[in-house]
Amino acid sequence: MKQRIITTLAASLLLASAAQANNPDDLGRSLTPIGAERAGNAAGTIPEWTGGLSTDAVPLRNSTFMGNPYADDQPLFVITADNYRDYEDQLAPGQIALFQRYPETFRMPVYESRRSVALPEEINQAAAYNARNASLVEGGNGVTGYRLAHAFPLPENGLEVIWNHITRYRGDSMQRVVVQATPQVNGSFTLVRFVEEYVMPDALTDFQAGDHANILYFFKQQVTDPGRLAGNVLLVHETVDQVATPRNAWIYNAGQRRVRRAPQVSYDGPGTAADGMRTSDNHDMFNGAPDRYDWNLVGKREMLIAYNSYALGSPDLRYDDIIHAGHLNPEHTRYELHRVWEVKAEVKPEHRHIYATRHFFIDEDSWQAAHIDHYDARDTLWRVAEAHAMHRYNSQVPGYTAETLYDLIAGRYLVMGLNNQERRDYDYSYRTSSSDFTAAALRQAGVR
């Protein structure tokens, strides 16, 4: 007998329920505080949300890395190229394409679903405020009247769902050291190491009310390895309405010892040190202005996505344990059944982008993108993005262990965000002032 997780009838009911308008009073009752369905599914294969992981769920590893709250879990079953057709209604087109592209090696171990996301109370309260007050600006290229995160916990269209990903809670401020790799077809790779800093305006140590009114966040990325790239620094002032006030970006080139404006750090401009394997707006699965696309809300569905990836983030693993030819080593991945919002983006006739179509699947519990399929102008599935989610329970911040972008045509991929061999995990206690995010500060940051 085929091992099923979802029925066609259940999928149809999900699409119907997504079209029903919810009342803001449902937040924290029939819905989670940020808008996910609190109840489990009818089949019992998605559990009820009961509050997520506590801040002391399990002891930390090496003082800062997450322990694995689900270390004793064993796979319920494994999907391979031989049986993936039995689960097609639970898979994204890109996942199916990976089975077809790598039939001998790609597989998906499926585990019991665990709804681990738990957010700070102030973020939950902000969602309740946003449900009553937030709205899109004219044209939909910005948001007004929202606080902190999750601008539209009760979305009515695809653009509002995407704004939830863009404005989702990622901590007030953060510093991390992560690596990026673009393996060759034979699996060989060179690591690029980044020190990245992210901060929301009101988390700056010198913030005053009224400062940085149109800034969503500040972001700085410094390359520290390999030597030929070390010292290069990217600075971004991410604006809320990027059409009214475009993103401001600067690059310090260590070789030239010059700071330059970087308008190319947007849309389909090349990603930093990515060997042409990603665009600027591939970072964080999707970032930046949404104005080049029409956004169509397909509905909600149940889908197998990479989730609770604590094993993949273990400090016991080395990067060459994880980064293999073709795709990540599936021995360390974990997939679970979750409800996702499905959105299709089609590039507008008056605009251009190397991705003519993007197909999004966004986790309902965190509002972060779990999977995105990218199509070229010939409607050929080109690149498959998959995020391996991991909730950092001690800081109550959802996030990723790794982001991958598989190029089905080239037979290569990019992985970014791994930090297994670094000295510490993400630091959400990091604090800094606005002076650290000025163009004048770049030269000092990039000295080598």
Rosetta blueprint (number, residue, H / E / L):
1 M L
2 K L
3 Q L
4 R L
5 I L
6 I L
7 T L
8 T H
9 L H
10 A H
11 A H
12 S H
13 L H
14 L H
15 L H
16 A H
17 S H
18 A H
19 A L
20 Q L
21 A L
22 N L
23 N L
24 P H
25 D H
26 D H
27 L E
28 G L
29 R L
30 S L
31 L E
32 T L
33 P L
34 I L
35 G L
36 A L
37 E E
38 R L
39 A L
40 G L
41 N L
42 A L
43 A L
44 G L
45 T L
46 I L
47 P L
48 E L
49 W L
50 T L
51 G L
52 G L
53 L L
54 S L
55 T L
56 D L
57 A L
58 V L
59 P L
60 L L
61 R E
62 N L
63 S L
64 T L
65 F E
66 M L
67 G L
68 N L
69 P L
70 Y L
71 A L
72 D L
73 D L
74 Q L
75 P L
76 L L
77 F E
78 V E
79 I E
80 T L
81 A L
82 D L
83 N L
84 Y H
85 R H
86 D H
87 Y H
88 E H
89 D H
90 Q H
91 L L
92 A L
93 P H
94 G H
95 Q H
96 I H
97 A H
98 L H
99 F H
100 Q H
101 R H
102 Y L
103 P L
104 E L
105 T L
106 F L
107 R L
108 M E
109 P E
110 V E
111 Y L
112 E L
113 S L
114 R L
115 R L
116 S L
117 V L
118 A L
119 L L
120 P L
121 E H
122 E H
123 I H
124 N H
125 Q H
126 A H
127 A H
128 A H
129 Y H
130 N H
131 A H
132 R H
133 N H
134 A L
135 S E
136 L E
137 V L
138 E L
139 G L
140 G L
141 N L
142 G L
143 V E
144 T E
145 G L
146 Y L
147 R L
148 L L
149 A L
150 H L
151 A L
152 F L
153 P L
154 L L
155 P L
156 E L
157 N L
158 G H
159 L H
160 E H
161 V H
162 I H
163 W H
164 N H
165 H H
166 I H
167 T L
168 R L
169 Y L
170 R L
171 G L
172 D L
173 S E
174 M E
175 Q E
176 R E
177 V E
178 V E
179 V E
180 Q E
181 A E
182 T L
183 P L
184 Q L
185 V L
186 N L
187 G L
188 S L
189 F L
190 T L
191 L L
192 V E
193 R E
194 F E
195 V E
196 E E
197 E E
198 Y E
199 V E
200 M L
201 P H
202 D H
203 A H
204 L L
205 T L
206 D L
207 F L
208 Q L
209 A L
210 G L
211 D L
212 H L
213 A L
214 N L
215 I E
216 L E
217 Y E
218 F E
219 F E
220 K E
221 Q E
222 Q E
223 V E
224 T E
225 D E
226 P L
227 G L
228 R L
229 L L
230 A L
231 G L
232 N L
233 V E
234 L E
235 L E
236 V E
237 H E
238 E E
239 T E
240 V L
241 D L
242 Q L
243 V L
244 A L
245 T L
246 P L
247 R L
248 N E
249 A E
250 W E
251 I E
252 Y E
253 N E
254 A L
255 G L
256 Q L
257 R L
258 R E
259 V E
260 R E
261 R E
262 A L
263 P L
264 Q L
265 V L
266 S L
267 Y L
268 D L
269 G L
270 P E
271 G L
272 T L
273 A L
274 A L
275 D L
276 G L
277 M L
278 R L
279 T E
280 S H
281 D H
282 N H
283 H L
284 D L
285 M L
286 F L
287 N L
288 G L
289 A L
290 P L
291 D L
292 R L
293 Y E
294 D E
295 W E
296 N E
297 L E
298 V E
299 G E
300 K E
301 R E
302 E E
303 M E
304 L E
305 I E
306 A E
307 Y L
308 N L
309 S L
310 Y L
311 A L
312 L L
313 G L
314 S L
315 P L
316 D L
317 L L
318 R L
319 Y H
320 D H
321 D H
322 I H
323 I E
324 H L
325 A L
326 G L
327 H L
328 L E
329 N L
330 P H
331 E H
332 H H
333 T L
334 R L
335 Y E
336 E E
337 L E
338 H E
339 R E
340 V E
341 W E
342 E E
343 V E
344 K E
345 A E
346 E E
347 V E
348 K L
349 P L
350 E L
351 H L
352 R L
353 H L
354 I L
355 Y L
356 A L
357 T E
358 R E
359 H E
360 F E
361 F E
362 I E
363 D E
364 E L
365 D L
366 S L
367 W L
368 Q L
369 A E
370 A E
371 H E
372 I E
373 D E
374 H E
375 Y E
376 D L
377 A L
378 R L
379 D L
380 T L
381 L E
382 W E
383 R E
384 V E
385 A E
386 E E
387 A E
388 H E
389 A E
390 M L
391 H L
392 R E
393 Y L
394 N L
395 S L
396 Q L
397 V E
398 P L
399 G L
400 Y E
401 T E
402 A E
403 E E
404 T E
405 L E
406 Y E
407 D E
408 L L
409 I L
410 A L
411 G L
412 R E
413 Y E
414 L E
415 V E
416 M E
417 G E
418 L E
419 N L
420 N L
421 Q L
422 E L
423 R L
424 R L
425 D L
426 Y L
427 D E
428 Y L
429 S L
430 Y L
431 R L
432 T L
433 S L
434 S H
435 S H
436 D H
437 F H
438 T L
439 A H
440 A H
441 A H
442 L H
443 R H
444 Q H
445 A H
446 G L
447 V L
448 R L
